[in-house]
C-alpha cells in the first residue's frame, strides 16, 4: 500500500526528479506556458501554484523560499513583480492544463500547462425570491405532436428509348 506517499515517481531517481521540476518551474514562469506530458504537467501544477502563493505573500521570507527552488533570479523577480500581482484576488487555480493529444515518437499523452489569464470577480450571494423559485418549478407545456408529411407518389413513366439505342 502507498499510504502517505503523494506524488508521482515518473521513473526517475529523487535527485533527478527534483532537478527536473526545478528546471520546469523556471521555464514555466519565464515563458508562462510549456508543453510536456500529462503526468509531469499535473505534478508541475502543484509546485507552480505554491510558488505563485509565495509571490502573493510578497515578503522577504517568501522570496527566499521561491528563490531556493527557482533557478534564475530574473524569473523570481518576474514572479514577484509581474505574475503574482495578477492573481491578488484569486484563491488558487492559477494554472490550466490543456490536453494536446499524443506524441508521435513514443505515444505519450502530451499537455500544455499555462497560466490562467482572465480576471476573477468575487462571488456575491444570490438572493432567491419566491417568484423566481416558483418560476423554475412550473411544468412545461406539452409539445405539439410531430406531423409527418404525406408520402409523394411519382407516376411511373415508361422510357421509350434506352441510352444504348440513342
C-alpha positions, 0 to 999 in steps of 0.5 A: 500500500502507498499510504502517505506517499503523494506524488508521482515517481515518473521513473526517475531517481529523487535527485533527478526528479527534483532537478527536473521540476526545478528546471520546469518551474523556471521555464514555466514562469519565464515563458508562462506556458510549456508543453510536456506530458500529462503526468509531469504537467499535473505534478508541475501544477502543484509546485507552480501554484505554491510558488505563485502563493509565495509571490502573493505573500510578497515578503522577504521570507517568501522570496527566499523560499521561491528563490531556493527552488527557482533557478534564475533570479530574473524569473523570481523577480518576474514572479514577484513583480509581474505574475503574482500581482495578477492573481491578488484576488484569486484563491488558487487555480492559477494554472490550466492544463490543456490536453494536446493529444499524443506524441508521435515518437513514443505515444505519450499523452502530451499537455500544455500547462499555462497560466490562467489569464482572465480576471476573477470577480468575487462571488456575491450571494444570490438572493432567491425570491419566491417568484423566481423559485416558483418560476423554475418549478412550473411544468412545461407545456406539452409539445405539439405532436410531430406531423409527418408529411404525406408520402409523394407518389411519382407516376411511373413513366415508361422510357421509350428509348434506352441510352444504348439505342440513342 
